[in-house]
């Protein structure tokens, strides 16, 4: 599958999402769409990949949970969490312990673009599609890099 970037948009600032907005989100599964490529996060074999799944595909459904001020993403189908605990070249989705910061994230909002998902454990790294290899990575991203922005959809 060859991915083609969507039109690039510049942003001037990235801000944290207000807590009131996060609390208003439903506790039902959401899908995370990459701004640059228009593909969605999904779990397969404990790895986070991206594709264009069917709307009802539970492997692409994520429940956003709050834990000690951080956000965790729980897969609707497996109950596993997005994490970088294993420090692999790809992002994992596995069972985690509550004290693992590697499964905790901060959502940063940029109006009109969506959210950047920053690691609580390695705060210089964000979830991103850096190269089109079907895996989601966690790495450094430039401020305006759209491969590191995600749109949360119901």
C-alpha positions, -999 to +999 in steps of 0.1 A: +000+000+000+015+033-011+007+062+012+005+097-002+006+127+021-024+149+023-020+187+017+004+202+042-009+229+066+013+251+088+005+256+125+015+284+147+010+269+181+004+236+199-014+237+232-026+211+257-062+201+254-083+218+282-092+192+309-129+202+305-128+191+269-112+158+277-138+150+304-166+157+279-153+129+256-174+098+256-160+066+273-170+048+241-143+037+216-128+063+192-107+060+161-074+078+157-068+091+121-034+103+110-036+138+097-010+134+070-020+100+055-057+097+065-051+062+079-062+048+113-044+032+142-052-004+148-038-033+168-026-066+153-004-092+170+005-067+198+017-041+173+002-008+164-001-004+127-022+018+104-046+012+076-081+021+064-102-004+084-139-008+082-159+016+104-170-012+127-135-029+130-130-032+168-092-035+164-092+002+154-114+013+184-096+029+213-111+039+247-093+069+262-087+065+299-074+089+325-047+077+350-030+102+374-034+131+349-022+111+319-042+094+291-040+058+282-054+042+250-071+008+255-079-013+225-116-020+222-111-056+209-082-069+230-081-047+261-044-040+255-029-005+259-007+015+235+028+015+250+065+019+242+076-003+271+096-027+249+114+001+231+109-016+197+111+002+164+072+000+164+047+009+191+032-020+210-003-028+223+000-051+253-012-057+289+004-031+312+007-022+348-008+010+362+027+023+372+041+020+337+047+055+323+054+039+290+017+034+285+008+070+295+004+099+271-003+136+270-027+149+243-016+182+228-042+200+207-036+222+177-067+239+164-078+226+130-052+199+130-060+175+158-038+161+186-002+152+190+001+122+214+033+127+235+048+100+257+048+106+294+078+083+298+099+098+270+084+133+267+105+142+236+087+115+216+053+114+200+032+088+181+038+093+144+040+078+110+075+088+100+080+064+071+053+044+053+062+009+066+028+000+081+040+005+117+034+034+140+066+048+156+073+069+186+100+094+180+109+131+178+087+152+155+091+187+142+065+212+153+046+212+120+051+176+110+016+163+101+026+126+104+026+133+142-010+146+144-041+125+150-078+133+146-100+116+172-132+104+156-162+087+171 
